[in-house]
Amino acid sequence: MSKNTAETWHQDFYDDLFAQHCLQRSEKEVNEAVDFLMDKLSLKAGMRFFDQGCGLGTLSLALARKGLHVTGVDLINSYITRAQAEAAAENLACDFHTGNAYDFVPSKPCDAAINWWTSFGYSENDDKNILMMQRIFDGLKPGGRFGFEYKNGARVLKDFAQSNTLRDVAEKDGHKTVWESRYEPDTNMVYKDWIYTAPDGTHQENKGGGAKLYTAEDITHLLTGAGFVNIKFYGDMQGGAFDPDTSIRCITISEKPAGA
Protein backbone atom coordinates (compact mmCIF):
# COMPACT_ATOMS: atom_id res chain seq x y z
CA MET A 1 0.00 0.00 0.00
CA SER A 2 1.42 3.37 -0.97
CA LYS A 3 1.83 6.15 1.58
CA ASN A 4 -0.74 8.26 -0.25
CA THR A 5 -3.29 5.44 -0.18
CA ALA A 6 -2.55 4.76 3.49
CA GLU A 7 -3.26 8.40 4.34
CA THR A 8 -6.39 8.93 2.22
CA TRP A 9 -8.10 5.53 1.98
CA HIS A 10 -10.98 6.50 4.29
CA GLN A 11 -12.26 9.18 1.90
CA ASP A 12 -13.37 6.48 -0.55
CA PHE A 13 -13.94 3.62 1.87
CA TYR A 14 -16.57 5.34 4.04
CA ASP A 15 -19.26 5.93 1.44
CA ASP A 16 -23.04 6.01 1.87
CA LEU A 17 -23.49 2.34 0.95
CA PHE A 18 -21.00 1.31 3.63
CA ALA A 19 -22.83 3.51 6.13
CA GLN A 20 -26.14 1.86 5.27
CA HIS A 21 -24.89 -1.67 5.85
CA CYS A 22 -22.11 -1.31 8.41
CA LEU A 23 -22.53 1.84 10.47
CA GLN A 24 -26.11 1.38 11.61
CA ARG A 25 -26.28 0.44 15.29
CA SER A 26 -29.07 -1.44 17.04
CA GLU A 27 -31.18 0.37 19.60
CA LYS A 28 -29.80 -1.97 22.26
CA GLU A 29 -26.19 -1.21 21.35
CA VAL A 30 -26.78 2.55 21.36
CA ASN A 31 -28.66 2.46 24.67
CA GLU A 32 -25.89 0.43 26.30
CA ALA A 33 -23.25 2.90 25.12
CA VAL A 34 -25.28 5.91 26.25
CA ASP A 35 -25.96 4.41 29.70
CA PHE A 36 -22.25 3.57 30.10
CA LEU A 37 -21.13 7.05 29.07
CA MET A 38 -23.70 8.88 31.19
CA ASP A 39 -22.48 6.92 34.20
CA LYS A 40 -18.70 6.73 33.71
CA LEU A 41 -18.29 10.27 32.37
CA SER A 42 -20.68 11.67 35.02
CA LEU A 43 -22.74 13.39 32.34
CA LYS A 44 -25.64 15.69 33.16
CA ALA A 45 -28.04 17.76 31.07
CA GLY A 46 -26.54 21.09 30.07
CA MET A 47 -22.97 19.84 29.86
CA ARG A 48 -20.85 20.34 26.75
CA PHE A 49 -19.74 17.15 25.02
CA PHE A 50 -17.31 16.43 22.16
CA ASP A 51 -17.71 13.40 19.86
CA GLN A 52 -14.49 12.94 17.86
CA GLY A 53 -15.02 10.82 14.74
CA CYS A 54 -18.79 11.01 15.18
CA GLY A 55 -19.67 9.30 11.90
CA LEU A 56 -23.42 9.49 11.33
CA GLY A 57 -23.84 11.16 14.71
CA THR A 58 -25.51 8.15 16.29
CA LEU A 59 -24.11 8.69 19.79
CA SER A 60 -24.05 12.48 19.48
CA LEU A 61 -27.75 12.58 18.73
CA ALA A 62 -28.62 10.08 21.46
CA LEU A 63 -26.70 12.10 24.05
CA ALA A 64 -28.21 15.37 22.82
CA ARG A 65 -31.61 13.81 23.54
CA LYS A 66 -30.40 13.53 27.13
CA GLY A 67 -29.93 17.30 27.23
CA LEU A 68 -26.23 17.61 26.39
CA HIS A 69 -24.80 20.28 24.08
CA VAL A 70 -22.84 18.20 21.58
CA THR A 71 -20.07 19.07 19.14
CA GLY A 72 -19.23 16.35 16.62
CA VAL A 73 -16.56 16.14 13.95
CA ASP A 74 -15.98 13.66 11.14
CA LEU A 75 -14.01 13.67 7.91
CA ILE A 76 -16.88 12.34 5.75
CA ASN A 77 -19.06 15.25 4.67
CA SER A 78 -22.11 13.18 3.71
CA TYR A 79 -22.19 11.69 7.21
CA ILE A 80 -22.04 15.15 8.79
CA THR A 81 -24.79 16.44 6.48
CA ARG A 82 -27.01 13.55 7.56
CA ALA A 83 -26.31 14.17 11.26
CA GLN A 84 -27.02 17.90 10.86
CA ALA A 85 -30.36 17.20 9.21
CA GLU A 86 -31.45 14.80 11.94
CA ALA A 87 -30.42 17.23 14.68
CA ALA A 88 -32.30 20.07 13.00
CA ALA A 89 -35.43 17.94 12.58
CA GLU A 90 -35.47 17.26 16.33
CA ASN A 91 -34.23 20.71 17.37
CA LEU A 92 -31.31 19.16 19.24
CA ALA A 93 -28.36 21.11 20.63
CA CYS A 94 -25.80 19.71 18.20
CA ASP A 95 -22.98 21.37 16.31
CA PHE A 96 -21.57 19.07 13.62
CA HIS A 97 -18.46 19.81 11.55
CA THR A 98 -16.71 18.22 8.60
CA GLY A 99 -13.08 18.23 9.63
CA ASN A 100 -9.89 16.36 10.40
CA ALA A 101 -9.72 14.94 13.92
CA TYR A 102 -5.95 15.43 14.00
CA ASP A 103 -6.58 19.19 13.95
CA PHE A 104 -10.12 19.94 15.14
CA VAL A 105 -10.76 21.39 18.61
CA PRO A 106 -14.24 22.49 19.76
CA SER A 107 -14.70 26.26 19.93
CA LYS A 108 -15.87 26.03 23.56
CA PRO A 109 -14.24 23.79 26.20
CA CYS A 110 -16.18 20.62 26.92
CA ASP A 111 -17.00 18.72 30.11
CA ALA A 112 -16.43 15.35 28.46
CA ALA A 113 -15.43 13.78 25.15
CA ILE A 114 -15.26 10.43 23.39
CA ASN A 115 -13.50 8.65 20.60
CA TRP A 116 -15.75 5.60 20.16
CA TRP A 117 -16.24 2.54 17.97
CA THR A 118 -12.65 2.32 16.69
CA SER A 119 -12.31 5.84 15.29
CA PHE A 120 -8.58 5.83 15.91
CA GLY A 121 -5.24 4.29 14.98
CA TYR A 122 -5.34 4.96 11.25
CA SER A 123 -1.59 5.53 10.99
CA GLU A 124 1.27 3.15 11.74
CA ASN A 125 2.97 6.19 13.27
CA ASP A 126 2.21 6.55 16.99
CA ASP A 127 3.21 10.23 16.91
CA LYS A 128 0.42 10.88 14.43
CA ASN A 129 -2.22 8.78 16.19
CA ILE A 130 -1.62 10.53 19.50
CA LEU A 131 -2.53 13.85 17.86
CA MET A 132 -6.20 12.84 18.09
CA MET A 133 -5.92 12.32 21.84
CA GLN A 134 -4.10 15.63 22.17
CA ARG A 135 -6.94 17.43 20.38
CA ILE A 136 -9.38 15.83 22.82
CA PHE A 137 -7.19 17.05 25.68
CA ASP A 138 -7.13 20.56 24.20
CA GLY A 139 -10.92 20.60 23.89
CA LEU A 140 -11.68 19.60 27.49
CA LYS A 141 -12.15 21.76 30.54
CA PRO A 142 -9.72 21.06 33.41
CA GLY A 143 -11.04 17.94 35.13
CA GLY A 144 -12.95 16.89 32.00
CA ARG A 145 -13.29 13.19 31.24
CA PHE A 146 -12.42 11.24 28.10
CA GLY A 147 -14.04 7.97 27.03
CA PHE A 148 -12.03 5.88 24.57
CA GLU A 149 -13.28 2.64 23.00
CA TYR A 150 -11.00 0.47 20.86
CA LYS A 151 -10.23 -3.07 19.87
CA ASN A 152 -8.16 -5.14 22.31
CA GLY A 153 -4.94 -5.60 20.34
CA ALA A 154 -3.72 -8.52 22.45
CA ARG A 155 -6.96 -10.42 21.79
CA VAL A 156 -6.98 -9.62 18.06
CA LEU A 157 -3.48 -11.04 17.67
CA LYS A 158 -4.82 -14.40 18.81
CA ASP A 159 -7.17 -14.42 15.82
CA PHE A 160 -4.18 -14.01 13.52
CA ALA A 161 -2.06 -16.63 15.30
CA GLN A 162 -2.59 -19.25 12.58
CA SER A 163 -2.85 -16.97 9.56
CA ASN A 164 -2.21 -13.34 8.69
CA THR A 165 -5.48 -13.25 6.73
CA LEU A 166 -9.03 -13.64 8.06
CA ARG A 167 -12.40 -13.66 6.30
CA ASP A 168 -15.79 -12.90 7.86
CA VAL A 169 -19.10 -13.24 6.01
CA ALA A 170 -22.53 -11.88 6.99
CA GLU A 171 -25.79 -12.31 5.07
CA LYS A 172 -29.16 -10.70 5.78
CA ASP A 173 -32.23 -10.45 3.55
CA GLY A 174 -30.17 -11.26 0.47
CA HIS A 175 -27.47 -8.69 1.26
CA LYS A 176 -24.01 -10.20 1.64
CA THR A 177 -21.04 -8.47 3.21
CA VAL A 178 -17.55 -9.91 3.37
CA TRP A 179 -14.66 -8.57 5.45
CA GLU A 180 -11.18 -9.60 4.41
CA SER A 181 -8.61 -8.67 7.07
CA ARG A 182 -4.83 -8.75 6.71
CA TYR A 183 -2.32 -8.40 9.51
CA GLU A 184 1.10 -6.92 8.77
CA PRO A 185 3.52 -7.72 11.60
CA ASP A 186 6.12 -5.19 10.44
CA THR A 187 3.76 -2.28 11.08
CA ASN A 188 1.37 -3.95 13.57
CA MET A 189 -1.52 -2.83 11.36
CA VAL A 190 -4.70 -4.66 10.42
CA TYR A 191 -5.98 -3.75 6.95
CA LYS A 192 -9.56 -4.50 5.92
CA ASP A 193 -11.37 -4.73 2.60
CA TRP A 194 -15.16 -4.65 2.45
CA ILE A 195 -16.99 -6.57 -0.29
CA TYR A 196 -20.73 -6.08 -0.70
CA THR A 197 -23.19 -7.95 -2.93
CA ALA A 198 -26.81 -6.78 -3.24
CA PRO A 199 -29.77 -9.13 -3.78
CA ASP A 200 -29.76 -8.24 -7.50
CA GLY A 201 -26.10 -9.23 -7.80
CA THR A 202 -24.72 -5.68 -7.79
CA HIS A 203 -21.20 -5.84 -6.44
CA GLN A 204 -19.03 -3.23 -4.69
CA GLU A 205 -15.59 -3.60 -3.17
CA ASN A 206 -14.03 -0.95 -0.92
CA LYS A 207 -10.31 -1.35 -0.40
CA GLY A 208 -9.60 -0.21 3.11
CA GLY A 209 -6.74 1.14 5.07
CA GLY A 210 -6.31 -0.08 8.55
CA ALA A 211 -6.02 0.44 12.25
CA LYS A 212 -2.99 -0.20 14.39
CA LEU A 213 -3.19 -2.85 17.07
CA TYR A 214 -2.69 -1.43 20.53
CA THR A 215 -2.50 -3.34 23.80
CA ALA A 216 -3.79 -1.91 27.06
CA GLU A 217 -0.22 -1.00 27.93
CA ASP A 218 0.15 0.83 24.61
CA ILE A 219 -3.09 2.75 25.16
CA THR A 220 -1.96 3.76 28.63
CA HIS A 221 1.26 5.08 27.13
CA LEU A 222 -0.63 7.10 24.50
CA LEU A 223 -3.10 8.56 27.00
CA THR A 224 -0.43 9.59 29.47
CA GLY A 225 1.63 11.00 26.61
CA ALA A 226 -1.34 13.19 25.68
CA GLY A 227 -1.60 14.39 29.28
CA PHE A 228 -4.43 12.27 30.69
CA VAL A 229 -4.46 10.85 34.23
CA ASN A 230 -6.56 8.50 36.39
CA ILE A 231 -6.96 5.93 33.61
CA LYS A 232 -9.51 3.18 34.27
CA PHE A 233 -10.07 0.15 32.03
CA TYR A 234 -13.31 -1.70 31.26
CA GLY A 235 -13.98 -4.78 29.16
CA ASP A 236 -17.57 -4.09 28.07
CA MET A 237 -20.44 -1.60 28.14
CA GLN A 238 -21.76 -3.13 31.34
CA GLY A 239 -18.66 -1.92 33.15
CA GLY A 240 -17.10 -5.39 33.39
CA ALA A 241 -13.43 -5.81 34.22
CA PHE A 242 -10.95 -5.68 31.35
CA ASP A 243 -9.09 -8.94 30.64
CA PRO A 244 -6.26 -8.64 28.08
CA ASP A 245 -6.67 -12.30 27.11
CA THR A 246 -10.44 -12.45 26.63
CA SER A 247 -11.98 -8.97 26.33
CA ILE A 248 -13.00 -8.14 22.77
CA ARG A 249 -12.94 -4.40 23.39
CA CYS A 250 -10.65 -2.14 25.38
CA ILE A 251 -12.51 0.77 26.98
CA THR A 252 -10.87 3.50 29.03
CA ILE A 253 -12.06 6.46 31.05
CA SER A 254 -9.42 9.06 31.84
CA GLU A 255 -9.25 12.69 32.97
CA LYS A 256 -7.62 15.96 32.10
CA PRO A 257 -5.84 17.13 35.28
CA ALA A 258 -7.81 19.71 37.25
CA GLY A 259 -4.92 22.16 37.08
CA ALA A 260 -4.22 21.74 33.36
C-alpha distance (Angstrom), angle and dihedral (degrees) to the residues before:
residue distance angle dihedral
M1 . . .
S2 3.79 . .
K3 3.79 121.4 .
N4 3.79 90.7 -114.8
T5 3.81 91.8 52.9
A6 3.80 91.2 45.9
E7 3.80 90.6 54.5
T8 3.82 99.3 42.9
W9 3.81 106.2 29.2
H10 3.82 94.4 108.0
Q11 3.81 92.9 63.7
D12 3.81 90.2 69.6
F13 3.79 99.6 26.7
Y14 3.82 97.3 58.8
D15 3.79 99.7 61.3
D16 3.81 129.1 148.2
L17 3.81 94.1 -94.0
F18 3.79 90.9 54.6
A19 3.80 89.5 48.7
Q20 3.80 91.1 52.2
H21 3.79 94.7 53.1
C22 3.80 104.9 27.6
L23 3.79 111.3 24.0
Q24 3.78 99.6 52.4
R25 3.80 111.4 106.7
S26 3.78 127.0 -155.4
E27 3.78 119.0 -112.9
K28 3.80 88.8 -115.2
E29 3.81 92.9 53.4
V30 3.80 92.8 48.2
N31 3.81 93.3 46.7
E32 3.80 91.6 49.9
A33 3.81 91.5 51.1
V34 3.81 92.7 46.6
D35 3.81 93.1 48.7
F36 3.82 90.6 48.4
L37 3.80 93.3 49.0
M38 3.80 95.1 44.5
D39 3.80 88.6 53.7
K40 3.81 104.0 38.4
L41 3.80 96.2 38.9
S42 3.84 91.6 43.0
L43 3.80 90.8 -127.7
K44 3.79 122.4 -174.9
A45 3.80 134.1 178.7
G46 3.79 111.9 -82.7
M47 3.80 95.5 32.1
R48 3.80 121.8 126.3
F49 3.80 115.3 -117.5
F50 3.81 133.4 -171.3
D51 3.83 122.3 -152.0
Q52 3.82 108.9 -166.5
G53 3.81 112.3 -160.4
C54 3.81 90.8 10.8
G55 3.80 96.0 173.4
L56 3.80 109.5 -172.6
G57 3.80 89.9 -3.5
T58 3.79 93.9 -109.5
L59 3.81 96.2 147.2
S60 3.80 94.2 31.9
L61 3.78 91.6 57.2
A62 3.80 93.6 43.9
L63 3.80 91.3 51.8
A64 3.81 92.2 45.0
R65 3.81 86.7 57.2
K66 3.81 85.5 60.1
G67 3.80 89.4 59.0
L68 3.81 101.1 -95.7
H69 3.81 123.6 139.3
V70 3.79 102.2 -126.8
T71 3.79 132.5 -161.3
G72 3.81 115.0 -169.2
V73 3.79 131.5 -176.2
D74 3.79 131.8 -170.7
L75 3.78 135.2 161.3
I76 3.83 95.1 -131.6
N77 3.79 109.0 85.0
S78 3.82 96.6 -162.0
Y79 3.81 89.9 56.3
I80 3.81 91.4 51.0
T81 3.81 91.5 47.5
R82 3.79 89.6 53.5
A83 3.82 92.7 48.3
Q84 3.82 91.2 48.2
A85 3.79 91.5 52.1
E86 3.79 93.2 50.0
A87 3.80 92.2 47.6
A88 3.80 91.5 49.5
A89 3.81 92.2 48.7
E90 3.82 90.0 55.7
N91 3.81 95.9 36.0
L92 3.80 90.9 -123.4
A93 3.80 124.5 169.1
C94 3.81 95.7 -111.2
D95 3.78 131.3 138.2
F96 3.81 111.3 -167.6
H97 3.81 124.7 -172.2
T98 3.78 136.2 -173.3
G99 3.76 103.4 -134.6
N100 3.78 150.2 119.6
A101 3.80 114.2 -82.0
Y102 3.81 90.8 -147.9
D103 3.82 87.8 67.1
F104 3.80 110.2 20.9
V105 3.81 121.0 105.3
P106 3.83 122.4 173.9
S107 3.80 114.1 -106.4
K108 3.83 91.0 -126.2
P109 3.83 124.1 42.7
C110 3.79 113.5 -102.6
D111 3.80 133.3 -139.2
A112 3.80 92.6 -139.5
A113 3.80 141.8 0.7
I114 3.79 141.5 -169.9
N115 3.75 141.9 -156.8
W116 3.80 101.0 -164.9
W117 3.79 142.0 175.4
T118 3.82 96.9 22.9
S119 3.80 98.8 -54.8
F120 3.78 91.4 151.5
G121 3.80 146.1 65.9
Y122 3.79 98.4 55.9
S123 3.80 93.7 145.7
E124 3.79 129.6 61.6
N125 3.81 85.1 -139.9
D126 3.81 112.3 90.8
D127 3.81 91.2 -160.5
K128 3.79 89.3 61.7
N129 3.80 96.5 43.4
I130 3.79 92.3 51.9
L131 3.81 89.4 59.0
M132 3.81 88.4 77.1
M133 3.80 91.3 55.8
Q134 3.79 90.0 46.5
R135 3.81 90.8 54.2
I136 3.80 88.8 51.8
F137 3.81 88.8 50.8
D138 3.81 90.7 49.8
G139 3.81 91.4 50.7
L140 3.81 96.7 51.9
K141 3.77 129.9 89.1
P142 3.82 115.1 -121.0
G143 3.80 105.5 -78.5
G144 3.82 91.7 22.1
R145 3.79 118.5 146.1
F146 3.80 130.1 -126.2
G147 3.81 125.1 -154.0
F148 3.80 115.3 -159.5
E149 3.82 124.0 -176.0
Y150 3.80 121.3 -173.1
K151 3.76 143.9 147.3
N152 3.81 117.0 -80.1
G153 3.80 101.4 -112.6
A154 3.80 94.6 -162.1
R155 3.81 90.8 55.1
V156 3.82 94.0 45.0
L157 3.80 91.0 54.5
K158 3.79 88.5 61.4
D159 3.80 89.2 60.8
F160 3.80 89.3 56.2
A161 3.81 94.7 44.8
Q162 3.81 93.5 104.3
S163 3.79 99.6 32.0
N164 3.79 138.2 12.0
T165 3.81 89.7 -137.0
L166 3.82 127.9 65.1
R167 3.80 131.4 -178.7
D168 3.82 126.6 -157.9
V169 3.81 123.7 -174.8
A170 3.82 128.5 -165.5
E171 3.81 126.7 -179.2
K172 3.80 128.0 -173.1
D173 3.80 129.3 165.1
G174 3.80 91.4 -17.2
H175 3.81 94.0 -49.3
K176 3.80 113.4 120.8
T177 3.78 125.1 -164.7
V178 3.78 124.6 -175.8
W179 3.80 126.1 -167.9
E180 3.78 117.0 -159.9
S181 3.81 111.3 -168.9
R182 3.80 126.9 -169.0
Y183 3.77 126.3 -168.5
E184 3.80 119.4 -151.1
P185 3.82 110.2 -163.6
D186 3.81 93.8 -166.4
T187 3.80 92.1 64.3
N188 3.84 99.3 21.3
M189 3.81 88.2 -127.7
V190 3.79 129.7 140.5
Y191 3.81 113.1 -148.6
K192 3.81 120.9 -162.4
D193 3.79 134.3 -162.5
W194 3.79 120.7 -163.9
I195 3.81 119.7 -148.4
Y196 3.80 119.0 -171.6
T197 3.81 129.5 -172.3
A198 3.81 120.6 -173.0
P199 3.82 123.8 -147.2
D200 3.83 89.5 -100.8
G201 3.81 90.9 54.9
T202 3.81 96.1 -102.4
H203 3.77 107.5 153.5
Q204 3.81 131.8 -154.7
E205 3.78 129.5 175.3
N206 3.80 122.8 -167.6
K207 3.78 114.3 -164.9
G208 3.76 106.4 -145.9
G209 3.71 138.2 -155.7
G210 3.72 117.7 -139.9
A211 3.74 152.7 -122.2
K212 3.76 127.0 -114.0
L213 3.77 118.6 -116.3
Y214 3.78 112.3 -118.2
T215 3.79 127.4 -175.6
A216 3.79 122.3 -146.8
E217 3.79 88.1 -99.9
D218 3.81 90.3 52.9
I219 3.81 91.9 49.4
T220 3.79 90.7 50.1
H221 3.79 89.0 52.7
L222 3.82 92.0 50.4
L223 3.80 94.3 46.8
T224 3.79 94.2 48.2
G225 3.79 89.6 45.1
A226 3.81 88.5 56.2
G227 3.81 90.2 50.8
F228 3.81 103.1 -99.9
V229 3.81 124.0 141.9
N230 3.82 139.4 -173.7
I231 3.82 93.4 43.4
K232 3.80 115.5 -169.1
F233 3.81 124.8 -173.2
Y234 3.81 129.1 -145.4
G235 3.78 131.2 -177.5
D236 3.80 100.3 -151.8
M237 3.80 145.7 4.3
Q238 3.78 90.7 -90.1
G239 3.79 89.5 66.3
G240 3.81 94.3 -106.4
A241 3.78 120.9 164.0
F242 3.79 117.9 -86.2
D243 3.81 115.5 -114.1
P244 3.83 114.7 -172.0
D245 3.81 90.9 -153.0
T246 3.80 100.1 48.5
S247 3.82 112.0 15.5
I248 3.79 112.5 105.9
R249 3.79 93.5 -158.3
C250 3.78 133.2 38.9
I251 3.81 112.5 -145.1
T252 3.79 124.6 -178.0
I253 3.77 135.7 -175.0
S254 3.79 115.4 -162.9
E255 3.80 138.5 162.1
K256 3.76 141.6 -130.1
P257 3.83 106.1 -124.8
A258 3.80 113.3 -98.9
G259 3.79 91.1 -123.4
A260 3.81 96.6 46.8
